[in-house]
Amino acid sequence: MDYKLKPGSQDYKSLSDYGPQSFCFYEGFNLTYVETLKPEILVLQTSMEGAFNPVPLVTYLYADSPKEYFFEHFISDVIPAIYEYKRIGSSYVAPNVLWGEDCHFEGNNLAHSNTTIGDRVSIKFGAVIGGQGFNVVTINGKSQMLPHIGGVKIGNDVFIGSNTCIDKGLLGNTIIGDDTKIDNLVHIAHNVKIGKNCRIIANAMIAGSVEIGDNTWVAPSSSIREKIKIGSQCFIGLHSCVVKDVDDNCMVYGVPAKRPVK
């Protein structure tokens, strides 16, 4: 590649929330889709070179593994910030954590950097907000943990139960909508987006990049696979394992989760 990346100058983003100055990658082969993308720098599969109409002002780079190329530069560029946490009672918050009116931290809570909390939010004992997500990539044959530089955005009137963990996004944000209530011992992974007025009950596990609509119920001990989309007004039954998308107004349960047979 003739183009030289400048260390420390890249705006690393996913294709779901990139801007005109962003550095992104795409591992697919949809030529029509590629021609709609307009980041500043886009890494593609080597076989894609010369196969599509380039978009003006986009710099294209090619690699056998666009994801590995992208994260190799990402890891070398991103140095997680080191800062002192502010103590509030028995809880600790990073310097750039923001919260609204009438919020309550019950105790032994930890709110990491890039966390924004709305009004009237209650966070129970031992909950951790905005910690590093779990994402392992192989770079040059070596497994490495990816540093997360995104954040967490929590809406108004949200309840977060004891010992629940909500991880920050890798590049963007993990989002919890207004009036959503989350029980104890729930794990919400990086880049998850949960809508308004949802109920996430004890011991549920929601894997990375899952999207859940409004007014949806996730019953105790349910697991939702990464990147699954669940609609609004849905019910996920007790101890279910969701491995396929769920449409609006559906009830599913079981392992794997399915709609009930009429």
FIPAFI-650282 format. One record per residue (C-alpha): x, y, z; residue in one letter; residue number from 1. Coordinates in Angstrom, 2 decimals. Layout:
N
<rec><u>X</u><v>Y</v><w>Z</w><res>a</res><n>NUM</n></rec>
...
# end
This chain:
262
<rec><u>0.00</u><v>0.00</v><w>0.00</w><res>m</res><n>1</n></rec>
<rec><u>1.37</u><v>3.40</v><w>-0.96</w><res>d</res><n>2</n></rec>
<rec><u>-0.89</u><v>5.36</v><w>1.39</w><res>y</res><n>3</n></rec>
<rec><u>0.67</u><v>5.97</v><w>4.81</w><res>k</res><n>4</n></rec>
<rec><u>-1.55</u><v>6.29</v><w>7.86</w><res>l</res><n>5</n></rec>
<rec><u>-0.56</u><v>8.99</v><w>10.32</w><res>k</res><n>6</n></rec>
<rec><u>-0.35</u><v>7.61</v><w>13.88</w><res>p</res><n>7</n></rec>
<rec><u>-2.77</u><v>9.25</v><w>16.28</w><res>g</res><n>8</n></rec>
<rec><u>-4.73</u><v>11.05</v><w>13.58</w><res>s</res><n>9</n></rec>
<rec><u>-7.40</u><v>8.50</v><w>12.69</w><res>q</res><n>10</n></rec>
<rec><u>-11.08</u><v>8.69</v><w>13.63</w><res>d</res><n>11</n></rec>
<rec><u>-11.78</u><v>4.98</v><w>14.10</w><res>y</res><n>12</n></rec>
<rec><u>-15.46</u><v>4.21</v><w>13.55</w><res>k</res><n>13</n></rec>
<rec><u>-17.80</u><v>1.39</v><w>12.62</w><res>s</res><n>14</n></rec>
<rec><u>-19.83</u><v>1.67</v><w>9.45</w><res>l</res><n>15</n></rec>
<rec><u>-22.98</u><v>2.11</v><w>11.54</w><res>s</res><n>16</n></rec>
<rec><u>-21.96</u><v>5.56</v><w>12.84</w><res>d</res><n>17</n></rec>
<rec><u>-19.08</u><v>6.86</v><w>10.74</w><res>y</res><n>18</n></rec>
<rec><u>-18.53</u><v>10.43</v><w>9.54</w><res>g</res><n>19</n></rec>
<rec><u>-16.71</u><v>12.03</v><w>6.58</w><res>p</res><n>20</n></rec>
<rec><u>-13.37</u><v>11.98</v><w>8.45</w><res>q</res><n>21</n></rec>
<rec><u>-13.65</u><v>8.39</v><w>9.68</w><res>s</res><n>22</n></rec>
<rec><u>-11.40</u><v>5.38</v><w>9.17</w><res>f</res><n>23</n></rec>
<rec><u>-13.50</u><v>2.20</v><w>8.66</w><res>c</res><n>24</n></rec>
<rec><u>-13.30</u><v>-1.34</v><w>7.33</w><res>f</res><n>25</n></rec>
<rec><u>-15.67</u><v>-3.62</v><w>5.44</w><res>y</res><n>26</n></rec>
<rec><u>-15.16</u><v>-7.38</v><w>5.16</w><res>e</res><n>27</n></rec>
<rec><u>-18.03</u><v>-8.17</v><w>2.79</w><res>g</res><n>28</n></rec>
<rec><u>-18.25</u><v>-8.29</v><w>-0.99</w><res>f</res><n>29</n></rec>
<rec><u>-21.37</u><v>-6.24</v><w>-1.76</w><res>n</res><n>30</n></rec>
<rec><u>-20.15</u><v>-3.88</v><w>-4.48</w><res>l</res><n>31</n></rec>
<rec><u>-23.35</u><v>-1.81</v><w>-4.50</w><res>t</res><n>32</n></rec>
<rec><u>-23.05</u><v>-1.25</v><w>-0.76</w><res>y</res><n>33</n></rec>
<rec><u>-19.38</u><v>-0.26</v><w>-1.04</w><res>v</res><n>34</n></rec>
<rec><u>-20.30</u><v>2.42</v><w>-3.56</w><res>e</res><n>35</n></rec>
<rec><u>-22.60</u><v>4.05</v><w>-0.96</w><res>t</res><n>36</n></rec>
<rec><u>-19.89</u><v>4.35</v><w>1.72</w><res>l</res><n>37</n></rec>
<rec><u>-18.18</u><v>7.72</v><w>2.19</w><res>k</res><n>38</n></rec>
<rec><u>-15.68</u><v>7.65</v><w>5.08</w><res>p</res><n>39</n></rec>
<rec><u>-12.31</u><v>9.29</v><w>4.61</w><res>e</res><n>40</n></rec>
<rec><u>-10.50</u><v>5.91</v><w>4.60</w><res>i</res><n>41</n></rec>
<rec><u>-12.05</u><v>2.51</v><w>3.91</w><res>l</res><n>42</n></rec>
<rec><u>-10.22</u><v>-0.83</v><w>4.14</w><res>v</res><n>43</n></rec>
<rec><u>-11.58</u><v>-3.54</v><w>1.84</w><res>l</res><n>44</n></rec>
<rec><u>-10.79</u><v>-7.09</v><w>0.79</w><res>q</res><n>45</n></rec>
<rec><u>-7.85</u><v>-7.35</v><w>-1.63</w><res>t</res><n>46</n></rec>
<rec><u>-10.10</u><v>-8.97</v><w>-4.22</w><res>s</res><n>47</n></rec>
<rec><u>-12.33</u><v>-5.87</v><w>-4.28</w><res>m</res><n>48</n></rec>
<rec><u>-9.65</u><v>-3.66</v><w>-5.87</w><res>e</res><n>49</n></rec>
<rec><u>-10.81</u><v>-2.41</v><w>-9.27</w><res>g</res><n>50</n></rec>
<rec><u>-14.18</u><v>-4.19</v><w>-8.98</w><res>a</res><n>51</n></rec>
<rec><u>-16.39</u><v>-1.16</v><w>-8.19</w><res>f</res><n>52</n></rec>
<rec><u>-16.82</u><v>2.53</v><w>-8.98</w><res>n</res><n>53</n></rec>
<rec><u>-14.80</u><v>4.47</v><w>-6.39</w><res>p</res><n>54</n></rec>
<rec><u>-16.45</u><v>7.30</v><w>-4.51</w><res>v</res><n>55</n></rec>
<rec><u>-14.68</u><v>10.68</v><w>-4.84</w><res>p</res><n>56</n></rec>
<rec><u>-12.66</u><v>11.78</v><w>-1.79</w><res>l</res><n>57</n></rec>
<rec><u>-12.61</u><v>8.26</v><w>-0.28</w><res>v</res><n>58</n></rec>
<rec><u>-9.17</u><v>6.67</v><w>0.14</w><res>t</res><n>59</n></rec>
<rec><u>-9.36</u><v>2.90</v><w>-0.37</w><res>y</res><n>60</n></rec>
<rec><u>-6.90</u><v>0.51</v><w>1.24</w><res>l</res><n>61</n></rec>
<rec><u>-6.85</u><v>-3.22</v><w>0.54</w><res>y</res><n>62</n></rec>
<rec><u>-5.88</u><v>-6.13</v><w>2.78</w><res>a</res><n>63</n></rec>
<rec><u>-6.38</u><v>-9.89</v><w>2.95</w><res>d</res><n>64</n></rec>
<rec><u>-8.10</u><v>-9.26</v><w>6.29</w><res>s</res><n>65</n></rec>
<rec><u>-9.54</u><v>-5.73</v><w>6.52</w><res>p</res><n>66</n></rec>
<rec><u>-10.56</u><v>-6.31</v><w>10.14</w><res>k</res><n>67</n></rec>
<rec><u>-7.05</u><v>-7.37</v><w>11.18</w><res>e</res><n>68</n></rec>
<rec><u>-5.49</u><v>-4.43</v><w>9.31</w><res>y</res><n>69</n></rec>
<rec><u>-7.93</u><v>-1.98</v><w>10.91</w><res>f</res><n>70</n></rec>
<rec><u>-7.45</u><v>-3.22</v><w>14.46</w><res>f</res><n>71</n></rec>
<rec><u>-3.68</u><v>-3.57</v><w>14.12</w><res>e</res><n>72</n></rec>
<rec><u>-3.55</u><v>0.20</v><w>13.57</w><res>h</res><n>73</n></rec>
<rec><u>-6.28</u><v>0.81</v><w>16.13</w><res>f</res><n>74</n></rec>
<rec><u>-4.39</u><v>-1.01</v><w>18.89</w><res>i</res><n>75</n></rec>
<rec><u>-1.13</u><v>0.77</v><w>18.12</w><res>s</res><n>76</n></rec>
<rec><u>-2.87</u><v>4.16</v><w>18.04</w><res>d</res><n>77</n></rec>
<rec><u>-5.22</u><v>3.96</v><w>21.01</w><res>v</res><n>78</n></rec>
<rec><u>-3.72</u><v>4.31</v><w>24.46</w><res>i</res><n>79</n></rec>
<rec><u>-6.40</u><v>4.01</v><w>27.18</w><res>p</res><n>80</n></rec>
<rec><u>-6.48</u><v>7.11</v><w>29.36</w><res>a</res><n>81</n></rec>
<rec><u>-5.22</u><v>6.89</v><w>32.92</w><res>i</res><n>82</n></rec>
<rec><u>-7.07</u><v>9.09</v><w>35.39</w><res>y</res><n>83</n></rec>
<rec><u>-8.10</u><v>9.33</v><w>39.01</w><res>e</res><n>84</n></rec>
<rec><u>-11.68</u><v>8.43</v><w>39.87</w><res>y</res><n>85</n></rec>
<rec><u>-13.76</u><v>10.79</v><w>41.97</w><res>k</res><n>86</n></rec>
<rec><u>-15.24</u><v>9.22</v><w>45.08</w><res>r</res><n>87</n></rec>
<rec><u>-18.93</u><v>9.78</v><w>45.80</w><res>i</res><n>88</n></rec>
<rec><u>-19.77</u><v>8.03</v><w>49.05</w><res>g</res><n>89</n></rec>
<rec><u>-18.56</u><v>4.48</v><w>48.46</w><res>s</res><n>90</n></rec>
<rec><u>-18.83</u><v>4.78</v><w>44.65</w><res>s</res><n>91</n></rec>
<rec><u>-16.27</u><v>5.97</v><w>42.11</w><res>y</res><n>92</n></rec>
<rec><u>-16.78</u><v>7.87</v><w>38.86</w><res>v</res><n>93</n></rec>
<rec><u>-14.35</u><v>8.88</v><w>36.11</w><res>a</res><n>94</n></rec>
<rec><u>-13.77</u><v>12.62</v><w>35.52</w><res>p</res><n>95</n></rec>
<rec><u>-15.88</u><v>12.82</v><w>32.35</w><res>n</res><n>96</n></rec>
<rec><u>-18.93</u><v>10.94</v><w>33.65</w><res>v</res><n>97</n></rec>
<rec><u>-22.07</u><v>13.09</v><w>33.43</w><res>l</res><n>98</n></rec>
<rec><u>-25.36</u><v>12.53</v><w>35.24</w><res>w</res><n>99</n></rec>
<rec><u>-28.65</u><v>14.37</v><w>35.50</w><res>g</res><n>100</n></rec>
<rec><u>-30.93</u><v>15.37</v><w>38.34</w><res>e</res><n>101</n></rec>
<rec><u>-32.16</u><v>13.16</v><w>41.18</w><res>d</res><n>102</n></rec>
<rec><u>-29.83</u><v>10.24</v><w>40.46</w><res>c</res><n>103</n></rec>
<rec><u>-29.01</u><v>7.71</v><w>43.18</w><res>h</res><n>104</n></rec>
<rec><u>-25.85</u><v>5.59</v><w>43.49</w><res>f</res><n>105</n></rec>
<rec><u>-26.54</u><v>3.04</v><w>46.22</w><res>e</res><n>106</n></rec>
<rec><u>-22.89</u><v>2.17</v><w>46.88</w><res>g</res><n>107</n></rec>
<rec><u>-19.79</u><v>0.38</v><w>45.61</w><res>n</res><n>108</n></rec>
<rec><u>-20.67</u><v>1.48</v><w>42.08</w><res>n</res><n>109</n></rec>
<rec><u>-18.12</u><v>2.23</v><w>39.37</w><res>l</res><n>110</n></rec>
<rec><u>-18.85</u><v>4.51</v><w>36.40</w><res>a</res><n>111</n></rec>
<rec><u>-16.06</u><v>4.55</v><w>33.82</w><res>h</res><n>112</n></rec>
<rec><u>-15.17</u><v>7.21</v><w>31.26</w><res>s</res><n>113</n></rec>
<rec><u>-17.56</u><v>8.36</v><w>28.52</w><res>n</res><n>114</n></rec>
<rec><u>-20.65</u><v>7.48</v><w>30.55</w><res>t</res><n>115</n></rec>
<rec><u>-23.69</u><v>9.75</v><w>30.38</w><res>t</res><n>116</n></rec>
<rec><u>-26.58</u><v>9.14</v><w>32.80</w><res>i</res><n>117</n></rec>
<rec><u>-29.98</u><v>10.81</v><w>32.48</w><res>g</res><n>118</n></rec>
<rec><u>-32.34</u><v>12.12</v><w>35.15</w><res>d</res><n>119</n></rec>
<rec><u>-33.85</u><v>10.07</v><w>37.99</w><res>r</res><n>120</n></rec>
<rec><u>-31.61</u><v>7.06</v><w>37.43</w><res>v</res><n>121</n></rec>
<rec><u>-31.17</u><v>4.58</v><w>40.26</w><res>s</res><n>122</n></rec>
<rec><u>-28.06</u><v>2.37</v><w>40.31</w><res>i</res><n>123</n></rec>
<rec><u>-28.04</u><v>-0.33</v><w>42.97</w><res>k</res><n>124</n></rec>
<rec><u>-25.16</u><v>-1.75</v><w>44.98</w><res>f</res><n>125</n></rec>
<rec><u>-22.15</u><v>-3.08</v><w>43.05</w><res>g</res><n>126</n></rec>
<rec><u>-23.22</u><v>-2.17</v><w>39.49</w><res>a</res><n>127</n></rec>
<rec><u>-20.43</u><v>-1.28</v><w>37.03</w><res>v</res><n>128</n></rec>
<rec><u>-21.17</u><v>1.08</v><w>34.13</w><res>i</res><n>129</n></rec>
<rec><u>-18.89</u><v>1.67</v><w>31.15</w><res>g</res><n>130</n></rec>
<rec><u>-16.20</u><v>-0.94</v><w>31.75</w><res>g</res><n>131</n></rec>
<rec><u>-14.04</u><v>-2.30</v><w>28.95</w><res>q</res><n>132</n></rec>
<rec><u>-15.88</u><v>-4.78</v><w>26.76</w><res>g</res><n>133</n></rec>
<rec><u>-14.60</u><v>-8.28</v><w>25.97</w><res>f</res><n>134</n></rec>
<rec><u>-13.32</u><v>-8.40</v><w>22.40</w><res>n</res><n>135</n></rec>
<rec><u>-10.33</u><v>-10.52</v><w>21.42</w><res>v</res><n>136</n></rec>
<rec><u>-8.74</u><v>-10.27</v><w>17.97</w><res>v</res><n>137</n></rec>
<rec><u>-5.78</u><v>-12.04</v><w>16.39</w><res>t</res><n>138</n></rec>
<rec><u>-3.10</u><v>-9.65</v><w>15.11</w><res>i</res><n>139</n></rec>
<rec><u>-0.07</u><v>-11.18</v><w>13.43</w><res>n</res><n>140</n></rec>
<rec><u>-0.86</u><v>-14.53</v><w>15.00</w><res>g</res><n>141</n></rec>
<rec><u>-1.20</u><v>-13.18</v><w>18.54</w><res>k</res><n>142</n></rec>
<rec><u>-4.44</u><v>-12.81</v><w>20.52</w><res>s</res><n>143</n></rec>
<rec><u>-4.98</u><v>-9.30</v><w>21.86</w><res>q</res><n>144</n></rec>
<rec><u>-7.70</u><v>-7.55</v><w>23.82</w><res>m</res><n>145</n></rec>
<rec><u>-9.16</u><v>-4.56</v><w>22.03</w><res>l</res><n>146</n></rec>
<rec><u>-9.25</u><v>-1.30</v><w>23.99</w><res>p</res><n>147</n></rec>
<rec><u>-12.74</u><v>0.22</v><w>23.91</w><res>h</res><n>148</n></rec>
<rec><u>-13.02</u><v>3.96</v><w>23.25</w><res>i</res><n>149</n></rec>
<rec><u>-16.82</u><v>4.30</v><w>23.04</w><res>g</res><n>150</n></rec>
<rec><u>-19.17</u><v>5.04</v><w>25.91</w><res>g</res><n>151</n></rec>
<rec><u>-22.49</u><v>4.32</v><w>27.59</w><res>v</res><n>152</n></rec>
<rec><u>-25.59</u><v>6.50</v><w>27.30</w><res>k</res><n>153</n></rec>
<rec><u>-28.35</u><v>5.86</v><w>29.84</w><res>i</res><n>154</n></rec>
<rec><u>-31.71</u><v>7.56</v><w>29.44</w><res>g</res><n>155</n></rec>
<rec><u>-34.08</u><v>9.02</v><w>32.03</w><res>n</res><n>156</n></rec>
<rec><u>-35.91</u><v>7.03</v><w>34.73</w><res>d</res><n>157</n></rec>
<rec><u>-33.70</u><v>3.96</v><w>34.31</w><res>v</res><n>158</n></rec>
<rec><u>-33.18</u><v>1.41</v><w>37.09</w><res>f</res><n>159</n></rec>
<rec><u>-30.00</u><v>-0.72</v><w>37.21</w><res>i</res><n>160</n></rec>
<rec><u>-29.87</u><v>-3.61</v><w>39.67</w><res>g</res><n>161</n></rec>
<rec><u>-27.10</u><v>-4.86</v><w>41.92</w><res>s</res><n>162</n></rec>
<rec><u>-23.95</u><v>-6.36</v><w>40.38</w><res>n</res><n>163</n></rec>
<rec><u>-25.10</u><v>-5.62</v><w>36.85</w><res>t</res><n>164</n></rec>
<rec><u>-22.41</u><v>-4.76</v><w>34.27</w><res>c</res><n>165</n></rec>
<rec><u>-23.00</u><v>-2.53</v><w>31.25</w><res>i</res><n>166</n></rec>
<rec><u>-19.91</u><v>-2.39</v><w>29.01</w><res>d</res><n>167</n></rec>
<rec><u>-18.94</u><v>0.64</v><w>26.94</w><res>k</res><n>168</n></rec>
<rec><u>-19.02</u><v>0.47</v><w>23.16</w><res>g</res><n>169</n></rec>
<rec><u>-15.93</u><v>-0.45</v><w>21.18</w><res>l</res><n>170</n></rec>
<rec><u>-16.09</u><v>2.57</v><w>18.86</w><res>l</res><n>171</n></rec>
<rec><u>-19.61</u><v>3.91</v><w>19.44</w><res>g</res><n>172</n></rec>
<rec><u>-21.97</u><v>3.78</v><w>22.42</w><res>n</res><n>173</n></rec>
<rec><u>-23.93</u><v>1.21</v><w>24.38</w><res>t</res><n>174</n></rec>
<rec><u>-27.42</u><v>2.71</v><w>24.81</w><res>i</res><n>175</n></rec>
<rec><u>-30.14</u><v>2.13</v><w>27.42</w><res>i</res><n>176</n></rec>
<rec><u>-33.45</u><v>3.83</v><w>26.62</w><res>g</res><n>177</n></rec>
<rec><u>-35.73</u><v>5.86</v><w>28.89</w><res>d</res><n>178</n></rec>
<rec><u>-37.71</u><v>4.03</v><w>31.60</w><res>d</res><n>179</n></rec>
<rec><u>-35.94</u><v>0.72</v><w>31.04</w><res>t</res><n>180</n></rec>
<rec><u>-35.52</u><v>-1.35</v><w>34.21</w><res>k</res><n>181</n></rec>
<rec><u>-32.63</u><v>-3.79</v><w>34.57</w><res>i</res><n>182</n></rec>
<rec><u>-32.58</u><v>-6.38</v><w>37.35</w><res>d</res><n>183</n></rec>
<rec><u>-29.65</u><v>-7.78</v><w>39.36</w><res>n</res><n>184</n></rec>
<rec><u>-26.76</u><v>-9.76</v><w>37.86</w><res>l</res><n>185</n></rec>
<rec><u>-27.41</u><v>-8.76</v><w>34.24</w><res>v</res><n>186</n></rec>
<rec><u>-24.60</u><v>-8.53</v><w>31.67</w><res>h</res><n>187</n></rec>
<rec><u>-25.02</u><v>-6.06</v><w>28.81</w><res>i</res><n>188</n></rec>
<rec><u>-22.10</u><v>-6.20</v><w>26.39</w><res>a</res><n>189</n></rec>
<rec><u>-20.51</u><v>-3.55</v><w>24.18</w><res>h</res><n>190</n></rec>
<rec><u>-22.57</u><v>-1.69</v><w>21.56</w><res>n</res><n>191</n></rec>
<rec><u>-25.91</u><v>-3.07</v><w>22.75</w><res>v</res><n>192</n></rec>
<rec><u>-28.88</u><v>-0.79</v><w>22.09</w><res>k</res><n>193</n></rec>
<rec><u>-31.96</u><v>-1.26</v><w>24.30</w><res>i</res><n>194</n></rec>
<rec><u>-35.09</u><v>0.78</v><w>23.63</w><res>g</res><n>195</n></rec>
<rec><u>-37.55</u><v>2.49</v><w>25.95</w><res>k</res><n>196</n></rec>
<rec><u>-39.59</u><v>0.86</v><w>28.73</w><res>n</res><n>197</n></rec>
<rec><u>-37.91</u><v>-2.55</v><w>28.50</w><res>c</res><n>198</n></rec>
<rec><u>-37.54</u><v>-5.03</v><w>31.35</w><res>r</res><n>199</n></rec>
<rec><u>-34.33</u><v>-7.05</v><w>31.55</w><res>i</res><n>200</n></rec>
<rec><u>-34.65</u><v>-9.58</v><w>34.36</w><res>i</res><n>201</n></rec>
<rec><u>-32.08</u><v>-11.23</v><w>36.63</w><res>a</res><n>202</n></rec>
<rec><u>-29.13</u><v>-13.14</v><w>35.18</w><res>n</res><n>203</n></rec>
<rec><u>-29.91</u><v>-12.23</v><w>31.58</w><res>a</res><n>204</n></rec>
<rec><u>-26.94</u><v>-12.04</v><w>29.17</w><res>m</res><n>205</n></rec>
<rec><u>-27.14</u><v>-9.73</v><w>26.18</w><res>i</res><n>206</n></rec>
<rec><u>-24.14</u><v>-10.16</v><w>23.88</w><res>a</res><n>207</n></rec>
<rec><u>-22.38</u><v>-7.51</v><w>21.83</w><res>g</res><n>208</n></rec>
<rec><u>-24.21</u><v>-5.33</v><w>19.28</w><res>s</res><n>209</n></rec>
<rec><u>-27.67</u><v>-6.73</v><w>20.08</w><res>v</res><n>210</n></rec>
<rec><u>-30.53</u><v>-4.32</v><w>19.34</w><res>e</res><n>211</n></rec>
<rec><u>-33.79</u><v>-4.48</v><w>21.31</w><res>i</res><n>212</n></rec>
<rec><u>-36.84</u><v>-2.34</v><w>20.53</w><res>g</res><n>213</n></rec>
<rec><u>-39.26</u><v>-0.67</v><w>22.95</w><res>d</res><n>214</n></rec>
<rec><u>-41.49</u><v>-2.34</v><w>25.56</w><res>n</res><n>215</n></rec>
<rec><u>-39.75</u><v>-5.71</v><w>25.36</w><res>t</res><n>216</n></rec>
<rec><u>-39.40</u><v>-8.18</v><w>28.23</w><res>w</res><n>217</n></rec>
<rec><u>-36.32</u><v>-10.41</v><w>28.61</w><res>v</res><n>218</n></rec>
<rec><u>-37.02</u><v>-13.08</v><w>31.23</w><res>a</res><n>219</n></rec>
<rec><u>-34.55</u><v>-14.42</v><w>33.84</w><res>p</res><n>220</n></rec>
<rec><u>-31.45</u><v>-16.35</v><w>32.73</w><res>s</res><n>221</n></rec>
<rec><u>-32.07</u><v>-15.70</v><w>29.04</w><res>s</res><n>222</n></rec>
<rec><u>-29.14</u><v>-15.32</v><w>26.63</w><res>s</res><n>223</n></rec>
<rec><u>-29.17</u><v>-13.34</v><w>23.40</w><res>i</res><n>224</n></rec>
<rec><u>-26.51</u><v>-14.01</v><w>20.78</w><res>r</res><n>225</n></rec>
<rec><u>-24.36</u><v>-11.19</v><w>19.42</w><res>e</res><n>226</n></rec>
<rec><u>-25.77</u><v>-8.91</v><w>16.69</w><res>k</res><n>227</n></rec>
<rec><u>-29.32</u><v>-10.24</v><w>17.09</w><res>i</res><n>228</n></rec>
<rec><u>-32.17</u><v>-7.78</v><w>16.48</w><res>k</res><n>229</n></rec>
<rec><u>-35.26</u><v>-8.07</v><w>18.70</w><res>i</res><n>230</n></rec>
<rec><u>-38.27</u><v>-5.92</v><w>17.91</w><res>g</res><n>231</n></rec>
<rec><u>-40.65</u><v>-3.93</v><w>20.06</w><res>s</res><n>232</n></rec>
<rec><u>-43.44</u><v>-5.41</v><w>22.21</w><res>q</res><n>233</n></rec>
<rec><u>-41.62</u><v>-8.76</v><w>22.42</w><res>c</res><n>234</n></rec>
<rec><u>-41.43</u><v>-11.37</v><w>25.18</w><res>f</res><n>235</n></rec>
<rec><u>-38.34</u><v>-13.56</v><w>25.61</w><res>i</res><n>236</n></rec>
<rec><u>-39.28</u><v>-16.51</v><w>27.82</w><res>g</res><n>237</n></rec>
<rec><u>-37.54</u><v>-17.89</v><w>30.88</w><res>l</res><n>238</n></rec>
<rec><u>-34.07</u><v>-19.38</v><w>30.30</w><res>h</res><n>239</n></rec>
<rec><u>-34.25</u><v>-18.91</v><w>26.52</w><res>s</res><n>240</n></rec>
<rec><u>-31.32</u><v>-18.80</v><w>24.11</w><res>c</res><n>241</n></rec>
<rec><u>-32.04</u><v>-16.40</v><w>21.26</w><res>v</res><n>242</n></rec>
<rec><u>-29.96</u><v>-17.12</v><w>18.14</w><res>v</res><n>243</n></rec>
<rec><u>-32.19</u><v>-15.59</v><w>15.43</w><res>k</res><n>244</n></rec>
<rec><u>-33.80</u><v>-12.17</v><w>14.97</w><res>d</res><n>245</n></rec>
<rec><u>-37.22</u><v>-11.66</v><w>16.55</w><res>v</res><n>246</n></rec>
<rec><u>-39.91</u><v>-9.58</v><w>14.84</w><res>d</res><n>247</n></rec>
<rec><u>-42.12</u><v>-7.02</v><w>16.58</w><res>d</res><n>248</n></rec>
<rec><u>-44.94</u><v>-8.34</v><w>18.79</w><res>n</res><n>249</n></rec>
<rec><u>-43.49</u><v>-11.85</v><w>19.10</w><res>c</res><n>250</n></rec>
<rec><u>-43.11</u><v>-14.24</v><w>22.01</w><res>m</res><n>251</n></rec>
<rec><u>-40.24</u><v>-16.74</v><w>21.85</w><res>v</res><n>252</n></rec>
<rec><u>-38.88</u><v>-19.22</v><w>24.35</w><res>y</res><n>253</n></rec>
<rec><u>-36.73</u><v>-22.33</v><w>24.60</w><res>g</res><n>254</n></rec>
<rec><u>-33.28</u><v>-23.45</v><w>23.46</w><res>v</res><n>255</n></rec>
<rec><u>-33.00</u><v>-22.31</v><w>20.75</w><res>p</res><n>256</n></rec>
<rec><u>-35.78</u><v>-19.76</v><w>21.23</w><res>a</res><n>257</n></rec>
<rec><u>-38.78</u><v>-20.24</v><w>18.94</w><res>k</res><n>258</n></rec>
<rec><u>-42.33</u><v>-18.96</v><w>18.64</w><res>r</res><n>259</n></rec>
<rec><u>-44.92</u><v>-21.21</v><w>20.30</w><res>p</res><n>260</n></rec>
<rec><u>-46.68</u><v>-23.70</v><w>18.05</w><res>v</res><n>261</n></rec>
<rec><u>-50.39</u><v>-22.92</v><w>17.71</w><res>k</res><n>262</n></rec>
# end
